[in-house]
Amino acid sequence: MAKGKFALGAIAGALAGVVAGVLTAPKSGKETRADLKTKADELKDEAVKKKDQAKTKADEVSKDMKNKASDVKNRANGAVQDAKDSFNKK
């Protein structure tokens, strides 16, 4: 969770820096608005990319966990069956 908070803080800091830099630059209002729109679009695209990466990673982790849970279940069922077989032989 700390990594997520750090990343969010870094993004917010970068955004604040970009806005401050654009607003203090000696450009016309039209140029400044165009720059802000460009930067906003870049940040949006980056956020979408990060979201997609996080979703892909979450899907991979979920699939891996399901496979491991299935493996544990199968091993437990095998152990139970072995115990039953051993008990029935006596």
C-alpha positions as CSV (number, residue, x, y, z in Angstrom):
1,M,0.0,0.0,0.0
2,A,2.9,2.3,0.7
3,K,4.1,2.0,-2.9
4,G,0.6,3.1,-4.1
5,K,0.6,6.1,-1.8
6,F,4.1,7.1,-3.0
7,A,3.1,6.7,-6.6
8,L,0.0,8.8,-6.1
9,G,2.1,11.5,-4.3
10,A,4.7,11.5,-7.1
11,I,2.0,11.9,-9.7
12,A,0.4,14.8,-7.7
13,G,3.8,16.4,-7.3
14,A,4.6,16.1,-10.9
15,L,1.2,17.6,-11.9
16,A,1.7,20.5,-9.5
17,G,5.2,21.1,-10.9
18,V,3.9,21.1,-14.5
19,V,1.1,23.4,-13.7
20,A,3.3,25.8,-11.8
21,G,5.9,25.8,-14.6
22,V,3.3,26.4,-17.3
23,L,1.6,29.2,-15.4
24,T,4.8,31.0,-14.7
25,A,6.1,30.7,-18.3
26,P,6.0,33.9,-20.3
27,K,3.4,32.8,-22.9
28,S,0.0,34.0,-24.0
29,G,-3.1,32.7,-22.4
30,K,-3.9,30.7,-25.6
31,E,-0.5,29.1,-25.6
32,T,-0.7,28.4,-21.9
33,R,-4.1,26.7,-22.3
34,A,-2.8,24.6,-25.1
35,D,0.2,23.5,-23.0
36,L,-2.1,22.6,-20.1
37,K,-4.3,20.6,-22.4
38,T,-1.3,18.8,-23.9
39,K,0.1,18.0,-20.4
40,A,-3.3,16.9,-19.1
41,D,-3.7,14.6,-22.1
42,E,-0.3,13.1,-21.5
43,L,-1.0,12.5,-17.8
44,K,-4.4,11.0,-18.7
45,D,-2.8,8.6,-21.2
46,E,-0.1,7.7,-18.6
47,A,-2.8,7.0,-15.9
48,V,-4.7,4.8,-18.3
49,K,-1.6,2.9,-19.1
50,K,-0.8,2.4,-15.4
51,K,-4.4,1.3,-14.8
52,D,-4.2,-1.3,-17.6
53,Q,-0.8,-2.5,-16.2
54,A,-2.2,-2.8,-12.7
55,K,-5.3,-4.7,-14.1
56,T,-3.1,-7.1,-16.1
57,K,-0.9,-7.8,-13.0
58,A,-4.0,-8.3,-10.8
59,D,-5.4,-10.8,-13.3
60,E,-2.1,-12.6,-13.4
61,V,-1.9,-12.8,-9.6
62,S,-5.5,-13.9,-9.4
63,K,-5.0,-16.7,-11.9
64,D,-1.8,-17.8,-10.1
65,M,-3.6,-17.9,-6.8
66,K,-6.5,-19.9,-8.2
67,N,-4.0,-22.4,-9.7
68,K,-2.2,-22.7,-6.3
69,A,-5.5,-23.1,-4.4
70,S,-6.6,-25.8,-6.9
71,D,-3.3,-27.6,-6.4
72,V,-3.6,-27.4,-2.6
73,K,-7.2,-28.7,-2.8
74,N,-6.1,-31.6,-5.0
75,R,-3.2,-32.5,-2.7
76,A,-5.5,-32.4,0.3
77,N,-8.1,-34.5,-1.4
78,G,-5.4,-37.0,-2.3
79,A,-4.1,-37.1,1.3
80,V,-7.7,-37.6,2.6
81,Q,-8.2,-40.4,0.0
82,D,-4.9,-42.0,1.0
83,A,-5.9,-41.9,4.7
84,K,-9.3,-43.5,3.9
85,D,-7.6,-46.2,1.9
86,S,-5.1,-46.8,4.7
87,F,-7.9,-47.0,7.3
88,N,-10.0,-49.3,5.1
89,K,-7.0,-51.7,4.7
90,K,-6.8,-52.2,8.5
